[in-house]
Amino acid sequence: MNTLQKRLFGSKEGLLGTLFLALILVVVLPLTLDIFRLNLMGKYLTYAFVAVGLVLLWGNAGVLSLGQGVFFGLGGYCMAMFLKLEASDPITTKIQSTPGIPDFMDWNQITALPAFWVPFKSFPFATLAILIVPAVIAYVVGAAMFKRRVGGVYFAVITQAIALIVSLGIDGNQGLTGGRNGITDLRTLLGWDIRTTFGQYTLYFTSVALLLGVIMLSRWVLSSKMGRILNAMSEKEDRVRFSGYDVSDFKIFIFCLAAMISGIGGAMFVLQVGFISPSLVGIVPSIEMVIFAAVGGKRSLLGAVYGTLLVNTGKSLFSETFPQLWLYAMGGLFILVVVLMPNGLAGLWDDYAKPWLHGAKKRLMERPPVDVGETKSNAPLAKII
Amino acid sequence: MSSNTDYLLAIEDLTVSFDGFKAVDSLNLYLDQNELRVIIGPNGAGKTTVLDLICGKTRATSGSVKFKNREMLGMPEHSIVRSGIGRKFQTPSIYENLTVYENLEVSFPRGRGVFGALTFKTTTEVEQRIQSVAETTFLQDYLHTEGAFLSHGQKQWLEIGMLLMQEPELMMLDEPVAGMSPAEREQTAELLKRISADRSILVIEHDMEFVSRIAKKVTVLHLGKILAEGSMDEIHNNQMVQDVYLGH
């Protein structure tokens, strides 16, 4: 296998795993689900971006953030602002007292578009903002925390507080942000209707493609020396520091990358669901994202996707039947995973399914057992599948 | 401010106090190029604190630490390391989840910035360094073993190897033979002699038998101050040192 392939997919097993996930997302789900359920899956996939970011940040660098919903929300709001401006052309909004501005602004007696909304009329600007805004905010928070060596539980609590502040801030500024209702009634992207069946299929496949791209990018990062340093740092931070690395730079970098990835997820969410509100930014969604990653396996990029899809499918099936019990089930699930399977579904796969498959393959070949030994040389790469 | 010297490391009037307690009290210590110095002293004498002060882990209250006539106090840890000071911790501090090879690779002094680390390539030069350091530290047969599966002594060697990867001009070792078998101690003494040929080494050690095997010059610390300094024989016959160690 050539080097680039190795850097993008990990071992041969990682390549097969990625292809298998692609097969499920591109072929199996679209063929077996109706468009309503598939659109739901597309929505869950946008959460998987955040979970993949958490695999980088929490699983590999050992930095737990309980505020990733903020970055998901920032990406989402950047997209929603562009779509809302497109939906608020003067003709459609001519019954407003100020035509041409978003309806919620008109309801709040705002008579001119606020300055920070103006650049979001441009699609290239909005696209750039989806990537840059979450990263810049992450940089500011990260630099303030990590340079001062705030870490561990303190960092987790502070990020949680930030999630609360941001969601309250959006909530409380109705005229500027749409407040608690969020930004709703989004219709077209550059004149192309996002609500049609064709539109929803297209957006679903776009999400899948972006998610697979993000997974490969993440694997490329983890398979570089950066990945080893992040793992080393989560284990013995002082040793890394006294090997001449500025530990805070590495934490800031991975925090920004995770934020950027989460922002892409948020933007795809808005396109598929058609709205964004502060309820997707605050504490609860931020913690749910951590549970998705934990269930999938906090060190496994592919596991994060499976974890997100399974927990959310479970959530919608379960809450359709027993709406009150869902939160308890979610809490119970988290405790179960943390106590019984610290490496989540990916851990179960590595510990049980893989040895069994290995044995089955051996039995099939009907050869006297030869001790080939695990291919040790691939071990470090195999770990990050 | 102190003047320039020929010493590799010149510590002058170094003091650190924790809530009024002076763990290190106006310490003066000079280290030559290619010198191997051993610091001994009873528990709480401030030995580890001195190393912490030199490498920036603890901030000094006052004084000066000059390495190659450059003031080290106030510099961030990674800059101190990059200027040529390596530090081994008391309990072996290696990456248990990484193999011996990866432990050494991470310690190679290139690609230390974020973007350097993303684009770092393990060239043949790096491979050769890893190979030769592994041989020096008796680990050539364990390159693909994960750190967690090494014996305690091997972990100590690996950490020394990780320092060697950085080619520091000054190596500070905090109790390098703690937890080692007699045979391993003997090997470690050989190892230190070999690697001290082209660098200075500062060792903290409790094991007197080991100290007498490696030391040319010994510094005795007591209550944050230097009690005595000299050859092993001089230290042995020093009445004050005997009193301190016998607890008078």
Interface residues (C-beta under 8 A of the other chain):
Chain A: V221 S224 K225 M226 R228 I229 N231 A232 E235 K236 D238 R239 V240 R241 F242 S243 G244 Y245 D246 V247 D249 F250 F253 K376 S377 A379 P380
Chain B: C55 K57 P76 E77 H78 V81 R82 G86 R87 F89 S93 I94 Y95 E96 N97 L98 T99 E102 E105 V106 S107 P109 G111 R112 G113 V114 A117 L118 T119 F120 H144 M162 Q166
